[in-house]
Amino acid sequence: MAWKVKQFDALTATEFYAMMRLRSEVFVVEQECVYLDADGYDDRCLHLWKEVHGATVAYTRILPAGVYYKEASIGRVVVAQSERGSDLGKELMRRSEEVLYNAGCRGPVKIMAQSYLLKWYGSQGYVAEGEEFLEDGIPHKTMVKRVL
């Protein structure tokens, strides 16, 4: 049950494949959303994931400030269906924020949250901003956590 964090260039093909598989299982298959996951940002991100018995069960990509937003960002937040219902998602976000802090981020963190998860992200200190919008056909809202 190891947590790992690596820059894109340090990932093995097997590690990256496992991440992309989990992202596809949840965002494409489970949520029935056809979209281009390989969006050109992965190579500029830190990748944080947890493995259990060799399987990737939780993952985020961590974007430094200026890559997607002016602020640092955490995206592609995903927990395998088999692991939901525990506090793994909250631990994933906490660890993602620690990675940002250890990388020198001392400013706000901006995320693009699926609207049905606003309360969940809110319980971790994120505050919704602006109007709801559709991203790949799914309602989202921008959220910000002001203090790291």
C-alpha positions in Angstrom: 0.0 0.0 0.0 2.5 2.5 -1.2 2.0 6.2 -2.2 4.2 7.4 -5.0 4.9 10.7 -6.6 6.9 11.3 -9.7 7.5 13.8 -12.5 6.2 12.6 -15.9 9.7 11.9 -17.2 10.4 9.6 -14.2 7.3 7.4 -14.7 7.7 3.9 -16.1 5.5 2.9 -19.0 3.8 0.4 -16.6 3.1 3.1 -14.1 1.7 5.6 -16.6 -0.4 2.8 -18.2 -1.9 2.0 -14.8 -2.8 5.6 -14.2 -4.4 6.1 -17.6 -6.3 2.8 -17.2 -7.8 4.0 -13.9 -8.6 7.4 -15.4 -10.3 5.7 -18.3 -12.2 3.2 -16.1 -13.8 6.0 -14.1 -14.0 9.1 -16.3 -14.8 7.4 -19.7 -16.4 4.0 -18.9 -18.1 4.6 -15.5 -19.2 8.2 -16.2 -20.0 7.4 -19.8 -18.0 10.5 -21.0 -16.1 10.4 -24.2 -13.3 13.0 -24.0 -9.7 13.4 -24.8 -7.9 12.5 -21.6 -4.4 12.8 -23.2 -4.8 16.6 -23.2 -1.2 17.7 -23.4 -0.7 18.5 -19.7 0.6 15.2 -18.2 4.2 15.9 -19.2 4.2 19.1 -17.1 2.7 17.6 -14.0 3.6 15.7 -10.9 1.7 12.4 -10.6 0.6 11.1 -7.2 -0.9 7.6 -6.8 -1.4 4.8 -4.4 -0.9 1.2 -5.2 -2.5 -1.7 -3.4 -1.2 -5.2 -4.3 0.3 -3.7 -7.5 -2.9 -2.0 -8.7 -3.3 1.8 -8.9 -6.4 2.6 -6.7 -6.1 6.4 -6.3 -4.5 9.1 -8.4 -4.1 12.8 -9.0 -2.1 14.9 -11.4 -0.7 18.0 -9.8 -0.2 21.1 -12.0 2.2 23.8 -11.0 1.0 27.4 -11.1 0.9 28.7 -14.6 0.4 25.4 -16.4 -3.4 25.3 -16.6 -4.5 28.1 -14.2 -2.6 31.0 -12.9 -2.8 29.1 -9.6 -1.5 25.7 -8.9 -4.1 23.0 -9.5 -5.0 19.4 -8.7 -6.8 17.5 -11.4 -7.9 14.0 -12.6 -8.8 13.2 -9.0 -9.8 9.6 -9.1 -10.4 6.7 -6.7 -11.1 3.2 -7.9 -14.7 2.1 -7.4 -13.6 -0.7 -5.2 -11.9 1.7 -2.8 -14.7 4.3 -2.4 -16.5 4.8 0.8 -13.4 5.1 2.9 -11.4 8.2 3.5 -9.0 7.4 0.7 -10.2 10.4 -1.5 -9.6 12.8 1.4 -6.2 11.4 2.0 -5.4 11.7 -1.7 -6.3 15.4 -1.7 -4.4 16.0 1.5 -1.3 14.3 0.1 -1.7 16.2 -3.2 -1.7 19.5 -1.3 1.4 18.3 0.6 3.1 17.6 -2.7 2.3 21.1 -3.8 3.6 22.6 -0.5 6.8 20.6 -0.7 7.2 21.8 -4.3 7.1 25.4 -3.0 3.5 26.3 -3.6 2.3 28.7 -0.9 -0.6 30.2 -2.7 -4.2 29.2 -3.5 -5.0 25.9 -5.3 -7.7 25.9 -8.0 -9.6 22.9 -9.0 -12.4 22.1 -11.5 -14.9 20.0 -9.5 -17.8 18.0 -10.9 -20.8 19.6 -9.4 -22.1 16.6 -7.5 -18.8 16.7 -5.5 -19.0 20.3 -4.4 -20.0 19.4 -0.8 -17.2 16.8 -0.6 -14.5 19.3 -1.8 -16.1 21.9 0.4 -15.5 19.7 3.4 -11.8 20.0 2.7 -11.7 23.7 2.5 -12.4 24.4 -1.2 -14.9 27.2 -2.0 -16.9 27.3 -5.2 -16.4 30.3 -7.5 -18.4 31.5 -10.5 -21.1 29.9 -12.4 -21.6 26.2 -13.1 -20.4 25.1 -16.6 -20.3 22.0 -18.7 -17.0 20.3 -19.2 -17.2 17.3 -21.6 -21.0 17.3 -21.0 -20.7 17.1 -17.2 -21.6 20.0 -14.8 -18.6 21.5 -13.1 -17.7 24.4 -10.9 -14.3 26.0 -10.2 -13.3 25.8 -6.6 -10.4 27.4 -4.7 -8.6 26.6 -1.5 -7.0 29.9 -0.4 -4.4 28.7 2.2 -1.9 25.9 1.9 
